Amino acid sequence: MTAAAPGAGWERAVARAGEIAAADRQPALCTDRHWDWVAIRGLLAVVLQALAAQGRRSVDDVPLEEVLQHCDRGPEHLRGLAVPLVGERLAYALDTDPGTVEHPADPPISTWLWLTRTWPRVPWADAPGPAQYDGMLRGISLGHPGAAVDVLPGWAARAVAASMADSSS
């Protein structure tokens, strides 16, 4: 199989990422209304798409063990993995204005822009609401201002491990 363009097969990457992420979440939390779900699914989709392109294979041919190894290596490694998909400048940036990006509507790029967005710091006592997270509910690191790519690699790895356990049962 030849390597696909970075945006090719993105829908399948997102679908497979959703399947993986669902292994570690209650079904009611696997919706686009949940920040945690959107973030973990997006991060896994980027990893899957990058590894597929790197190995000149389909997203479905990327072994879960390989996805787990990459997620376990942390945010800096995942940013490097994203370079072929989004470019070096975007891969290592935070809060990039979409108006300064070529092709901001390209699905991998728009996903990455969201994954590298920081959030308002909210004191725990102020109980941040959905309005502070693009209308989404958030459970993981509630009130933490960090970008999803920097906060969630361990959670993504946990989802992959749960998916691996499900598939071996």
DSSP file (Angstrom, degrees, kcal/mol; ACC not computed):
  #  RESIDUE AA STRUCTURE BP1 BP2  ACC     N-H-->O    O-->H-N    N-H-->O    O-->H-N    TCO  KAPPA ALPHA  PHI   PSI    X-CA   Y-CA   Z-CA
    1    1 A M              0   0    0      0, 0.0     2,-0.2     0, 0.0     3,-0.0   0.000 360.0 360.0 360.0 140.8    0.0    0.0    0.0
    2    2 A T        -     0   0    0      1,-0.1     2,-0.1    55,-0.0    54,-0.0  -0.585 360.0 -90.7 -90.2 156.4    1.3    3.5   -0.8
    3    3 A A        -     0   0    0     -2,-0.2     2,-0.2    53,-0.1    50,-0.1  -0.403  42.8-134.9 -66.7 138.8    1.3    6.3    1.8
    4    4 A A        -     0   0    0     53,-0.3    52,-0.1     1,-0.1    -1,-0.1  -0.534  27.7 -91.6 -89.5 158.8   -1.9    8.4    1.7
    5    5 A A    >   -     0   0    0     -2,-0.2     3,-1.4     1,-0.1    -1,-0.1  -0.355  48.4-101.4 -62.2 152.8   -2.0   12.1    1.8
    6    6 A P  T 3  S+     0   0    0      0, 0.0    -1,-0.1     0, 0.0    47,-0.1   0.816 121.9  43.1 -51.5 -37.1   -2.3   13.4    5.4
    7    7 A G  T >  S+     0   0    0      2,-0.1     3,-1.6   100,-0.0     4,-0.3   0.666  90.1 105.2 -83.9 -15.8   -6.0   14.1    5.1
    8    8 A A  T <  S+     0   0    0     -3,-1.4    -4,-0.1     1,-0.3     0, 0.0  -0.426  89.7  11.0 -69.1 136.0   -6.9   10.9    3.3
    9    9 A G  T 3> S+     0   0    0     -2,-0.1     4,-2.1     3,-0.1     3,-0.3   0.571  84.5 133.8  76.9   8.7   -8.6    8.3    5.4
   10   10 A W  H <>  +     0   0    0     -3,-1.6     4,-2.6     1,-0.2     5,-0.2   0.893  67.3  56.8 -60.1 -40.5   -9.1   10.8    8.2
   11   11 A E  H  > S+     0   0    0     -4,-0.3     4,-2.3     1,-0.2    -1,-0.2   0.903 108.8  46.9 -59.1 -40.1  -12.8    9.7    8.7
   12   12 A R  H  > S+     0   0    0     -3,-0.3     4,-3.0     2,-0.2     5,-0.3   0.878 109.4  54.2 -69.0 -37.1  -11.6    6.2    9.3
   13   13 A A  H  X S+     0   0    0     -4,-2.1     4,-2.5     2,-0.2    -2,-0.2   0.923 111.2  45.5 -61.3 -43.3   -8.9    7.4   11.7
   14   14 A V  H  X S+     0   0    0     -4,-2.6     4,-2.3     2,-0.2    -2,-0.2   0.908 113.5  49.8 -66.5 -41.8  -11.6    9.2   13.7
   15   15 A A  H  X S+     0   0    0     -4,-2.3     4,-2.0    -5,-0.2    -2,-0.2   0.934 114.0  43.9 -63.6 -46.2  -13.9    6.2   13.6
   16   16 A R  H  X S+     0   0    0     -4,-3.0     4,-2.4     1,-0.2    -2,-0.2   0.904 111.9  53.8 -66.9 -39.3  -11.2    3.8   14.8
   17   17 A A  H  X S+     0   0    0     -4,-2.5     4,-3.0    -5,-0.3    -1,-0.2   0.897 108.2  51.0 -59.8 -39.6  -10.1    6.3   17.4
   18   18 A G  H  X S+     0   0    0     -4,-2.3     4,-2.0     2,-0.2    -1,-0.2   0.894 108.3  51.4 -64.5 -39.8  -13.6    6.4   18.7
   19   19 A E  H  X S+     0   0    0     -4,-2.0     4,-0.6     2,-0.2    -2,-0.2   0.911 113.9  44.5 -62.4 -42.4  -13.8    2.7   18.9
   20   20 A I  H >< S+     0   0    0     -4,-2.4     3,-1.3     1,-0.2     4,-0.3   0.946 113.2  49.5 -67.1 -49.1  -10.6    2.6   20.9
   21   21 A A  H >< S+     0   0    0     -4,-3.0     3,-1.4     1,-0.3    -1,-0.2   0.823 102.2  63.3 -62.0 -32.0  -11.6    5.5   23.2
   22   22 A A  H >< S+     0   0    0     -4,-2.0     3,-1.2     1,-0.3    -1,-0.3   0.729  87.1  72.5 -66.6 -21.2  -15.0    3.8   23.9
   23   23 A A  T << S+     0   0    0     -3,-1.3    -1,-0.3    -4,-0.6    -2,-0.2   0.735 104.2  39.1 -65.8 -20.5  -13.3    0.9   25.6
   24   24 A D  T <  S+     0   0    0     -3,-1.4     2,-0.3    -4,-0.3    -1,-0.3   0.245 110.2  67.0-113.6  11.4  -12.4    3.0   28.5
   25   25 A R  S <  S-     0   0    0     -3,-1.2     5,-0.1    -4,-0.1     0, 0.0  -0.935  83.5-103.5-135.0 154.0  -15.5    5.1   28.9
   26   26 A Q    >   -     0   0    0     -2,-0.3     3,-2.1     1,-0.1     4,-0.4  -0.535  39.6-118.1 -67.9 141.0  -19.2    4.7   29.8
   27   27 A P  G >  S+     0   0    0      0, 0.0     3,-1.5     0, 0.0    -1,-0.1   0.841 113.5  60.2 -53.4 -35.8  -21.3    4.8   26.6
   28   28 A A  G 3  S+     0   0    0      1,-0.3     3,-0.1     2,-0.0    -2,-0.0   0.721 103.3  52.5 -66.1 -19.0  -23.2    7.9   27.8
   29   29 A L  G <  S+     0   0    0     -3,-2.1     2,-1.1     1,-0.2     8,-0.3   0.426  85.2  89.6 -94.9   0.3  -19.8    9.8   27.9
   30   30 A C    <   +     0   0    0     -3,-1.5     2,-0.3    -4,-0.4    -1,-0.2  -0.451  67.5 103.1 -96.5  60.7  -18.9    8.9   24.3
   31   31 A T  S >  S-     0   0    0     -2,-1.1     3,-1.9    -3,-0.1     7,-0.3  -0.918  84.7-108.1-136.6 162.6  -20.5   11.9   22.7
   32   32 A D  T 3  S+     0   0    0     -2,-0.3    -2,-0.0     1,-0.3    -3,-0.0   0.436 111.8  73.8 -71.5   2.2  -19.4   15.2   21.2
   33   33 A R  T 3  S+     0   0    0    103,-0.1   104,-3.0     1,-0.1     2,-0.6   0.509  84.7  78.7 -86.8  -6.5  -20.9   16.9   24.2
   34   34 A H  B <>  -a  137   0A   0     -3,-1.9     4,-2.4   102,-0.2     5,-0.2  -0.914  65.3-157.4-113.3 116.9  -18.0   15.6   26.4
   35   35 A W  H  > S+     0   0    0    102,-3.0     4,-2.7    -2,-0.6     5,-0.2   0.883  95.5  55.3 -54.1 -44.3  -14.6   17.4   26.2
   36   36 A D  H  > S+     0   0    0    101,-0.5     4,-2.7     1,-0.2     5,-0.3   0.920 110.0  45.3 -58.7 -46.2  -12.8   14.3   27.5
   37   37 A W  H  > S+     0   0    0     -8,-0.3     4,-2.7    -6,-0.2     5,-0.3   0.945 113.9  47.8 -63.4 -50.4  -14.2   12.1   24.7
   38   38 A V  H  X S+     0   0    0     -4,-2.4     4,-2.2    -7,-0.3    -1,-0.2   0.898 115.3  46.7 -58.8 -41.7  -13.6   14.7   21.9
   39   39 A A  H  X S+     0   0    0     -4,-2.7     4,-2.6    -5,-0.2    -2,-0.2   0.939 114.6  43.1 -69.9 -48.6  -10.0   15.1   23.1
   40   40 A I  H  X S+     0   0    0     -4,-2.7     4,-2.5    -5,-0.2     5,-0.2   0.927 116.4  48.4 -65.4 -44.1   -9.0   11.5   23.6
   41   41 A R  H  X S+     0   0    0     -4,-2.7     4,-2.3    -5,-0.3    -1,-0.2   0.923 113.3  48.2 -60.6 -44.1  -10.6   10.5   20.3
   42   42 A G  H  X S+     0   0    0     -4,-2.2     4,-2.1    -5,-0.3    -2,-0.2   0.914 111.7  48.6 -63.4 -43.8   -8.9   13.4   18.5
   43   43 A L  H  X S+     0   0    0     -4,-2.6     4,-2.2     1,-0.2    -1,-0.2   0.923 113.1  47.3 -63.1 -44.4   -5.5   12.6   20.0
   44   44 A L  H  X S+     0   0    0     -4,-2.5     4,-3.0     1,-0.2    -1,-0.2   0.873 109.3  54.6 -65.1 -36.6   -5.9    8.9   19.0
   45   45 A A  H  X S+     0   0    0     -4,-2.3     4,-2.7    -5,-0.2     5,-0.2   0.914 108.6  48.4 -63.4 -41.8   -7.0    9.9   15.5
   46   46 A V  H  X S+     0   0    0     -4,-2.1     4,-2.6     2,-0.2     5,-0.2   0.936 113.3  47.4 -62.6 -46.2   -3.8   12.0   15.0
   47   47 A V  H  X S+     0   0    0     -4,-2.2     4,-2.6     2,-0.2     5,-0.3   0.940 114.1  46.8 -61.2 -47.9   -1.7    9.1   16.3
   48   48 A L  H  X S+     0   0    0     -4,-3.0     4,-2.4     1,-0.2    -2,-0.2   0.928 114.2  46.8 -60.1 -46.6   -3.4    6.6   14.1
   49   49 A Q  H  X S+     0   0    0     -4,-2.7     4,-2.3    -5,-0.2    -1,-0.2   0.910 114.0  47.9 -64.8 -42.1   -3.2    8.8   11.0
   50   50 A A  H  X S+     0   0    0     -4,-2.6     4,-2.6    -5,-0.2    -2,-0.2   0.929 113.9  45.9 -65.2 -45.0    0.4    9.6   11.6
   51   51 A L  H  X S+     0   0    0     -4,-2.6     4,-2.3    -5,-0.2    -2,-0.2   0.877 111.7  52.4 -67.0 -36.7    1.5    6.0   12.1
   52   52 A A  H  <>S+     0   0    0     -4,-2.4     5,-2.4    -5,-0.3     4,-0.5   0.940 112.7  44.3 -63.0 -46.4   -0.5    4.9    9.1
   53   53 A A  H ><5S+     0   0    0     -4,-2.3     3,-0.8     1,-0.2    -2,-0.2   0.911 113.0  52.0 -64.8 -42.1    1.2    7.4    6.9
   54   54 A Q  H 3<5S+     0   0    0     -4,-2.6    -1,-0.2     1,-0.2    -2,-0.2   0.907 116.8  38.6 -59.7 -43.4    4.6    6.6    8.4
   55   55 A G  T 3<5S-     0   0    0     -4,-2.3    -1,-0.2    -5,-0.2    -2,-0.2   0.369 107.5-123.0 -91.8   4.6    4.2    2.9    7.8
   56   56 A R  T < 5S+     0   0    0     -3,-0.8     2,-0.3    -4,-0.5    -3,-0.2   0.943  74.0 112.6  51.7  53.3    2.5    3.3    4.4
   57   57 A R  S   <S-     0   0    0     -5,-2.4   -53,-0.3    -6,-0.1    -1,-0.2  -0.858  72.4 -84.1-142.6 174.1   -0.5    1.3    5.6
   58   58 A S    >   -     0   0    0     -2,-0.3     3,-1.1     1,-0.1     4,-0.3  -0.431  38.8-112.5 -80.6 161.4   -4.1    1.8    6.4
   59   59 A V  G >  S+     0   0    0      1,-0.3     3,-1.3     2,-0.2    -1,-0.1   0.857 118.9  57.8 -59.0 -36.4   -5.3    3.1    9.8
   60   60 A D  G 3  S+     0   0    0      1,-0.2    -1,-0.3    -8,-0.0   -12,-0.0   0.695  99.8  58.7 -70.2 -17.7   -6.8   -0.3   10.4
   61   61 A D  G <  S+     0   0    0     -3,-1.1    -1,-0.2     2,-0.1    -2,-0.2   0.456  77.9 105.1 -91.0  -1.1   -3.4   -2.0   10.0
   62   62 A V  S <  S-     0   0    0     -3,-1.3   -10,-0.1    -4,-0.3     2,-0.1  -0.712  75.4-127.2 -80.4 117.4   -1.8    0.0   12.8
   63   63 A P    >>  -     0   0    0      0, 0.0     4,-1.7     0, 0.0     3,-0.6  -0.358   6.7-129.8 -67.3 143.1   -1.4   -2.4   15.7
   64   64 A L  H 3> S+     0   0    0      1,-0.2     4,-2.8     2,-0.2     5,-0.2   0.843 108.0  62.5 -59.6 -34.0   -2.8   -1.2   19.1
   65   65 A E  H 3> S+     0   0    0      1,-0.2     4,-2.2     2,-0.2    -1,-0.2   0.889 104.3  47.9 -59.2 -38.6    0.5   -2.1   20.7
   66   66 A E  H <> S+     0   0    0     -3,-0.6     4,-1.9     2,-0.2    -1,-0.2   0.901 110.5  50.4 -69.4 -41.6    2.2    0.5   18.5
   67   67 A V  H  X S+     0   0    0     -4,-1.7     4,-2.5     1,-0.2    -2,-0.2   0.926 111.0  50.3 -60.7 -44.4   -0.4    3.1   19.3
   68   68 A L  H  X S+     0   0    0     -4,-2.8     4,-2.5     1,-0.2    -2,-0.2   0.916 107.4  53.1 -60.4 -45.4    0.1    2.4   23.0
   69   69 A Q  H  X S+     0   0    0     -4,-2.2     4,-0.5     1,-0.2    -1,-0.2   0.900 112.1  45.4 -58.6 -41.4    3.8    2.7   22.8
   70   70 A H  H >< S+     0   0    0     -4,-1.9     3,-0.9     1,-0.2     4,-0.2   0.911 112.4  49.3 -70.9 -42.3    3.5    6.1   21.2
   71   71 A C  H >< S+     0   0    0     -4,-2.5     3,-1.4     1,-0.2    86,-0.2   0.880 106.6  57.8 -63.2 -36.7    0.9    7.4   23.6
   72   72 A D  H 3< S+     0   0    0     -4,-2.5    -1,-0.2     1,-0.3    -2,-0.2   0.683  92.8  69.4 -66.5 -17.7    3.1    6.3   26.5
   73   73 A R  T << S-     0   0    0     -3,-0.9     4,-0.4    -4,-0.5    -1,-0.3   0.549 103.4-129.6 -83.3  -5.8    5.9    8.4   25.3
   74   74 A G    <>  -     0   0    0     -3,-1.4     4,-2.1    -4,-0.2    -1,-0.2  -0.117  32.1 -47.7  92.4 178.1    4.1   11.6   26.2
   75   75 A P  H  > S+     0   0    0      0, 0.0     4,-2.5     0, 0.0     5,-0.2   0.859 125.9  53.8 -61.9 -42.4    3.1   14.9   24.8
   76   76 A E  H  > S+     0   0    0      1,-0.2     4,-1.9     2,-0.2    -2,-0.1   0.908 111.2  47.2 -62.6 -40.5    6.4   16.0   23.3
   77   77 A H  H  > S+     0   0    0     -4,-0.4     4,-2.2     2,-0.2    -1,-0.2   0.916 111.5  50.5 -65.1 -42.9    6.6   12.7   21.3
   78   78 A L  H  X S+     0   0    0     -4,-2.1     4,-1.5     1,-0.2    -2,-0.2   0.858 107.2  54.4 -65.8 -34.1    3.0   13.0   20.1
   79   79 A R  H  X S+     0   0    0     -4,-2.5     4,-0.6     2,-0.2    -1,-0.2   0.924 109.3  48.0 -63.0 -43.1    3.7   16.6   18.9
   80   80 A G  H >< S+     0   0    0     -4,-1.9     3,-0.9     1,-0.2    -2,-0.2   0.880 108.1  54.8 -63.5 -37.7    6.7   15.3   16.9
   81   81 A L  H 3< S+     0   0    0     -4,-2.2     4,-0.3     1,-0.2    -1,-0.2   0.827 104.9  55.0 -63.8 -31.5    4.5   12.5   15.5
   82   82 A A  H >X S+     0   0    0     -4,-1.5     4,-2.4    -3,-0.2     3,-1.1   0.624  81.0  93.1 -78.1 -13.7    2.0   15.1   14.3
   83   83 A V  H <X S+     0   0    0     -3,-0.9     4,-2.9    -4,-0.6    -1,-0.2   0.890  83.5  49.7 -51.9 -49.2    4.6   17.1   12.3
   84   84 A P  H 34 S+     0   0    0      0, 0.0    -1,-0.3     0, 0.0    -2,-0.1   0.796 116.2  44.7 -62.7 -24.4    3.9   15.3    9.0
   85   85 A L  H <4 S+     0   0    0     -3,-1.1    -2,-0.2    -4,-0.3    24,-0.1   0.867 133.6  11.4 -83.9 -38.7    0.2   15.9    9.4
   86   86 A V  H  < S-     0   0    0     -4,-2.4     4,-0.4     1,-0.1    -3,-0.2   0.503 106.4-105.0-122.6  -8.0    0.1   19.5   10.5
   87   87 A G     X  -     0   0    0     -4,-2.9     4,-2.3    -5,-0.5     5,-0.1   0.043  35.1 -84.8  92.1 154.0    3.6   20.9   10.0
   88   88 A E  H  > S+     0   0    0      1,-0.2     4,-1.6     2,-0.2    -1,-0.1   0.890 123.0  55.5 -64.4 -41.8    6.3   21.7   12.5
   89   89 A R  H  4 S+     0   0    0      1,-0.2     4,-0.3     2,-0.2     3,-0.2   0.940 114.6  38.9 -59.3 -47.9    5.1   25.2   13.4
   90   90 A L  H >4 S+     0   0    0     -4,-0.4     3,-1.2     1,-0.2    -1,-0.2   0.874 108.3  63.0 -69.5 -37.3    1.6   23.9   14.4
   91   91 A A  H 3< S+     0   0    0     -4,-2.3    -1,-0.2     1,-0.3    -2,-0.2   0.850 114.0  32.8 -58.5 -35.2    2.8   20.7   16.0
   92   92 A Y  T 3< S+     0   0    0     -4,-1.6    -1,-0.3    -3,-0.2    -2,-0.2   0.316 103.7  96.0-106.0   8.7    4.7   22.6   18.7
   93   93 A A    <   -     0   0    0     -3,-1.2     2,-0.3    -4,-0.3     3,-0.1  -0.480  56.1-148.3 -96.2 166.0    2.4   25.6   19.0
   94   94 A L  S    S+     0   0    0     -2,-0.2    23,-0.2     1,-0.1    19,-0.1  -0.970  74.5   4.3-127.3 147.9   -0.4   26.5   21.4
   95   95 A D  S    S-     0   0    0     21,-2.2     2,-0.3    -2,-0.3    22,-0.1   0.843  76.8-174.3  51.1  45.1   -3.5   28.6   20.7
   96   96 A T        -     0   0    0     17,-0.2    -1,-0.2    -6,-0.1    20,-0.1  -0.554  27.8-120.7 -73.1 130.2   -2.8   29.1   17.1
   97   97 A D    >   -     0   0    0     -2,-0.3     3,-2.6     1,-0.2     4,-0.2  -0.591  14.8-141.1 -68.9 119.6   -5.2   31.5   15.4
   98   98 A P  G >  S+     0   0    0      0, 0.0     3,-1.6     0, 0.0    -1,-0.2   0.780  99.1  68.5 -55.5 -26.1   -6.9   29.5   12.6
   99   99 A G  G 3  S+     0   0    0      1,-0.3    -2,-0.1     5,-0.1    -3,-0.0   0.637  97.1  52.8 -67.7 -12.8   -6.7   32.7   10.5
  100  100 A T  G <  S+     0   0    0     -3,-2.6     2,-0.4     2,-0.1    -1,-0.3   0.328  95.6  88.8-101.5   6.6   -2.9   32.3   10.4
  101  101 A V  S <  S-     0   0    0     -3,-1.6     2,-0.4    -4,-0.2     8,-0.0  -0.870  76.3-125.8-112.5 135.5   -3.0   28.7    9.1
  102  102 A E  S    S+     0   0    0     -2,-0.4    -2,-0.1     1,-0.3     4,-0.1  -0.662  97.2   3.2 -74.4 129.7   -3.1   27.4    5.6
  103  103 A H  S >  S+     0   0    0     -2,-0.4     3,-1.6     1,-0.1    -1,-0.3   0.924  73.7 170.6  61.6  51.4   -6.1   25.1    5.2
  104  104 A P  T 3  S+     0   0    0      0, 0.0     9,-0.1     0, 0.0    -2,-0.1   0.724  74.4  58.4 -65.1 -19.2   -7.5   25.5    8.8
  105  105 A A  T 3  S+     0   0    0      4,-0.1    -2,-0.1     5,-0.1    -3,-0.0   0.567  73.2 116.2 -87.1  -8.1  -10.6   23.5    7.8
  106  106 A D  S X> S-     0   0    0     -3,-1.6     4,-3.0     1,-0.1     3,-0.6  -0.455  75.8-125.4 -58.2 125.3   -8.6   20.4    6.8
  107  107 A P  H 3> S+     0   0    0      0, 0.0     4,-2.4     0, 0.0     5,-0.2   0.842 105.5  46.7 -51.7 -46.0   -9.9   17.9    9.4
  108  108 A P  H 3> S+     0   0    0      0, 0.0     4,-2.2     0, 0.0     5,-0.1   0.907 116.9  46.1 -63.3 -36.0   -6.5   16.8   10.8
  109  109 A I  H <> S+     0   0    0     -3,-0.6     4,-2.7     2,-0.2     5,-0.2   0.931 112.7  47.7 -71.4 -44.8   -5.5   20.5   11.1
  110  110 A S  H  X S+     0   0    0     -4,-3.0     4,-1.7     1,-0.2    -1,-0.2   0.888 113.1  50.0 -64.9 -35.8   -8.7   21.7   12.7
  111  111 A T  H  X S+     0   0    0     -4,-2.4     4,-2.5    -5,-0.3    -1,-0.2   0.931 111.5  48.3 -63.8 -45.0   -8.6   18.8   15.1
  112  112 A W  H  X S+     0   0    0     -4,-2.2     4,-1.7    -5,-0.2    -2,-0.2   0.890 106.9  55.7 -64.5 -39.3   -5.0   19.6   16.0
  113  113 A L  H  < S+     0   0    0     -4,-2.7    -1,-0.2     1,-0.2   -18,-0.2   0.908 111.6  44.8 -58.7 -40.4   -5.8   23.3   16.5
  114  114 A W  H >< S+     0   0    0     -4,-1.7     3,-1.4     1,-0.2    34,-0.4   0.908 110.8  53.0 -69.1 -42.2   -8.5   22.2   19.0
  115  115 A L  H 3< S+     0   0    0     -4,-2.5    34,-2.3     1,-0.3    35,-0.3   0.746 112.1  46.3 -65.8 -23.3   -6.1   19.7   20.7
  116  116 A T  T 3< S+     0   0    0     -4,-1.7   -21,-2.2    -5,-0.2     2,-0.3   0.227  87.4 113.4-104.5  13.4   -3.5   22.5   21.2
  117  117 A R    <   -     0   0    0     -3,-1.4    31,-0.5   -23,-0.2     2,-0.2  -0.663  59.7-139.8 -82.9 137.2   -5.9   25.1   22.5
  118  118 A T        -     0   0    0     -2,-0.3    28,-0.2    29,-0.2    29,-0.1  -0.615  15.0-139.2 -92.7 162.3   -5.5   26.2   26.1
  119  119 A W        -     0   0    0     26,-2.3    14,-0.1    -2,-0.2    13,-0.0  -0.819  29.4 -84.2-121.8 156.0   -8.5   26.8   28.3
  120  120 A P        -     0   0    0      0, 0.0     2,-0.4     0, 0.0    23,-0.1  -0.341  46.1-115.6 -61.7 136.3   -9.3   29.4   30.9
  121  121 A R        -     0   0    0     24,-0.1    23,-0.2    -2,-0.0    22,-0.0  -0.610  38.5-174.5 -72.7 126.3   -7.8   28.7   34.3
  122  122 A V        -     0   0    0     21,-1.4     5,-0.1    -2,-0.4    -3,-0.0  -0.985  26.6-119.5-126.7 123.1  -10.7   28.2   36.6
  123  123 A P    >   -     0   0    0      0, 0.0     3,-1.8     0, 0.0     4,-0.2  -0.353  26.2-121.9 -59.1 140.7  -10.3   27.7   40.4
  124  124 A W  G >  S+     0   0    0      1,-0.3     3,-1.9     2,-0.2    20,-0.0   0.861 111.4  59.7 -52.6 -40.2  -11.7   24.4   41.4
  125  125 A A  G 3  S+     0   0    0      1,-0.3    -1,-0.3     2,-0.1    -3,-0.0   0.747  95.6  63.0 -63.3 -23.6  -14.1   26.1   43.9
  126  126 A D  G <  S-     0   0    0     -3,-1.8    -1,-0.3    17,-0.0    -2,-0.2   0.444  98.7-140.8 -82.8   1.5  -15.7   28.1   41.0
  127  127 A A    <   -     0   0    0     -3,-1.9    -3,-0.1    -4,-0.2    -2,-0.1   0.895  17.5-127.9  38.7  81.8  -16.9   24.8   39.4
  128  128 A P        -     0   0    0      0, 0.0    10,-0.2     0, 0.0    -1,-0.1  -0.252  25.5-148.9 -58.2 141.4  -16.3   25.5   35.7
  129  129 A G    >   -     0   0    0     -3,-0.1     3,-1.8     8,-0.1     4,-0.3  -0.516  31.4 -89.4-106.8 176.2  -19.3   24.8   33.6
  130  130 A P  G > >S+     0   0    0      0, 0.0     3,-2.1     0, 0.0     5,-2.0   0.785 117.6  70.7 -56.5 -30.5  -19.8   23.7   30.0
  131  131 A A  G > 5S+     0   0    0      1,-0.3     3,-0.6     4,-0.2     6,-0.1   0.801  93.9  57.4 -59.6 -26.2  -19.7   27.3   28.7
  132  132 A Q  G < 5S+     0   0    0     -3,-1.8    -1,-0.3     1,-0.2     5,-0.1   0.571 107.2  48.1 -81.0  -7.9  -16.0   27.3   29.5
  133  133 A Y  G X 5S-     0   0    0     -3,-2.1     3,-2.2     3,-0.3    -1,-0.2  -0.360 130.4 -81.0-128.1  52.6  -15.3   24.3   27.3
  134  134 A D  T < 5S-     0   0    0     -3,-0.6    -3,-0.2     1,-0.3    -2,-0.1   0.812  92.4 -55.1  54.9  32.5  -17.0   25.2   24.0
  135  135 A G  T 3 <S+     0   0    0     -5,-2.0    -1,-0.3     1,-0.3     2,-0.2   0.513 111.2 126.5  81.6   4.4  -20.3   24.0   25.6
  136  136 A M    <   -     0   0    0     -3,-2.2     2,-0.3    -6,-0.6    -1,-0.3  -0.637  62.7-118.4 -96.2 153.5  -18.9   20.6   26.4
  137  137 A L  B     -a   34   0A   0   -104,-3.0  -102,-3.0    -2,-0.2  -101,-0.5  -0.674  31.1-160.1 -82.6 142.9  -18.9   18.9   29.8
  138  138 A R        +     0   0    0     -2,-0.3     3,-0.1  -104,-0.2     4,-0.0  -0.991  27.5 160.0-131.5 135.1  -15.4   18.2   31.1
  139  139 A G    >   +     0   0    0     -2,-0.4     3,-0.9     1,-0.1     2,-0.3   0.692  56.2  81.7-117.0 -39.6  -14.3   15.7   33.8
  140  140 A I  T 3  S-     0   0    0      1,-0.3     3,-0.2     3,-0.0     4,-0.2  -0.564 116.2 -13.4 -76.7 128.3  -10.6   15.1   33.2
  141  141 A S  T >  S-     0   0    0     -2,-0.3     3,-2.7     1,-0.2    -1,-0.3   0.868  86.6-156.7  49.5  44.4   -8.4   17.8   34.8
  142  142 A L  T <  S+     0   0    0     -3,-0.9    -1,-0.2     1,-0.3   -15,-0.1  -0.272  74.9  14.4 -53.3 127.7  -11.4   20.0   35.3
  143  143 A G  T 3  S+     0   0    0      1,-0.3   -21,-1.4    -3,-0.2    -1,-0.3   0.297  92.3 131.9  87.2  -8.9  -10.2   23.6   35.6
  144  144 A H    <   -     0   0    0     -3,-2.7    -1,-0.3   -23,-0.2   -25,-0.1  -0.607  49.2-151.5 -76.6 132.7   -6.8   22.8   34.2
  145  145 A P        +     0   0    0      0, 0.0   -26,-2.3     0, 0.0    -1,-0.1   0.573  54.3 119.3 -82.7  -7.5   -5.8   25.3   31.4
  146  146 A G  S    S-     0   0    0    -28,-0.2     2,-0.1     1,-0.1   -29,-0.1  -0.121  70.9-102.0 -64.2 153.9   -3.5   22.9   29.6
  147  147 A A    >>  -     0   0    0    -31,-0.1     4,-1.6     1,-0.1     3,-1.3  -0.431  30.9-116.6 -69.8 147.2   -4.0   21.9   26.0
  148  148 A A  H 3> S+     0   0    0    -31,-0.5     4,-2.8   -34,-0.4   -32,-0.2   0.855 114.4  59.2 -54.7 -38.8   -5.5   18.4   25.5
  149  149 A V  H 34 S+     0   0    0    -34,-2.3    -1,-0.3     1,-0.2   -71,-0.1   0.797 112.0  40.5 -63.7 -26.8   -2.4   17.2   23.7
  150  150 A D  H <4 S+     0   0    0     -3,-1.3    -1,-0.2   -35,-0.3    -2,-0.2   0.708 122.0  40.2 -91.8 -22.0   -0.4   18.0   26.8
  151  151 A V  H  < S+     0   0    0     -4,-1.6     3,-0.2    -3,-0.1     4,-0.2   0.776 114.5  45.5 -95.4 -31.0   -2.9   16.8   29.4
  152  152 A L     X  +     0   0    0     -4,-2.8     4,-2.7    -5,-0.2     5,-0.2   0.377  67.3 102.1-109.1   4.2   -4.2   13.5   27.9
  153  153 A P  H  > S+     0   0    0      0, 0.0     4,-2.5     0, 0.0    -1,-0.2   0.905  91.1  49.4 -55.9 -38.5   -1.5   11.2   26.5
  154  154 A G  H  > S+     0   0    0     -3,-0.2     4,-2.2     2,-0.2    -2,-0.1   0.883 110.9  49.4 -65.4 -37.7   -1.8    9.0   29.6
  155  155 A W  H  > S+     0   0    0     -4,-0.2     4,-2.0     2,-0.2    -1,-0.2   0.877 110.8  50.4 -67.5 -37.7   -5.6    8.9   29.3
  156  156 A A  H  X S+     0   0    0     -4,-2.7     4,-2.2     2,-0.2    -2,-0.2   0.916 110.3  50.0 -65.1 -42.3   -5.2    8.0   25.6
  157  157 A A  H  X S+     0   0    0     -4,-2.5     4,-2.7    -5,-0.2    -2,-0.2   0.902 108.4  53.1 -61.6 -40.9   -2.8    5.2   26.5
  158  158 A R  H  X S+     0   0    0     -4,-2.2     4,-2.2     1,-0.2    -1,-0.2   0.896 108.2  50.2 -61.6 -40.7   -5.2    4.0   29.1
  159  159 A A  H  X S+     0   0    0     -4,-2.0     4,-2.3     2,-0.2    -1,-0.2   0.899 110.5  49.7 -64.5 -40.7   -8.0    3.8   26.5
  160  160 A V  H  X S+     0   0    0     -4,-2.2     4,-2.5     2,-0.2    -2,-0.2   0.930 110.3  50.0 -64.1 -44.8   -5.7    1.8   24.1
  161  161 A A  H  X S+     0   0    0     -4,-2.7     4,-2.2     1,-0.2    -2,-0.2   0.899 111.1  49.3 -60.5 -40.9   -4.8   -0.6   26.9
  162  162 A A  H  X S+     0   0    0     -4,-2.2     4,-2.3     2,-0.2    -1,-0.2   0.891 110.8  50.1 -65.6 -38.7   -8.5   -1.1   27.7
  163  163 A S  H  X S+     0   0    0     -4,-2.3     4,-2.2     2,-0.2    -2,-0.2   0.894 109.7  50.8 -66.3 -39.1   -9.2   -1.7   24.0
  164  164 A M  H  X S+     0   0    0     -4,-2.5     4,-1.2     2,-0.2    -2,-0.2   0.911 110.7  49.0 -63.6 -42.1   -6.4   -4.2   23.8
  165  165 A A  H  X S+     0   0    0     -4,-2.2     4,-0.6     1,-0.2     3,-0.2   0.896 110.7  50.8 -64.7 -40.0   -7.8   -6.0   26.9
  166  166 A D  H >< S+     0   0    0     -4,-2.3     3,-0.8     1,-0.2    -1,-0.2   0.901 110.1  49.3 -62.5 -41.3  -11.3   -6.1   25.3
  167  167 A S  H 3< S+     0   0    0     -4,-2.2    -1,-0.2     1,-0.2    -2,-0.2   0.707 108.6  52.9 -75.8 -18.2  -10.0   -7.5   22.1
  168  168 A S  H 3<        0   0    0     -4,-1.2    -1,-0.2    -3,-0.2    -2,-0.2   0.555 360.0 360.0 -91.5  -7.0   -8.1  -10.3   23.9
  169  169 A S    <<        0   0    0     -3,-0.8    -1,-0.2    -4,-0.6    -2,-0.1   0.482 360.0 360.0 -78.3 360.0  -11.2  -11.4   25.8
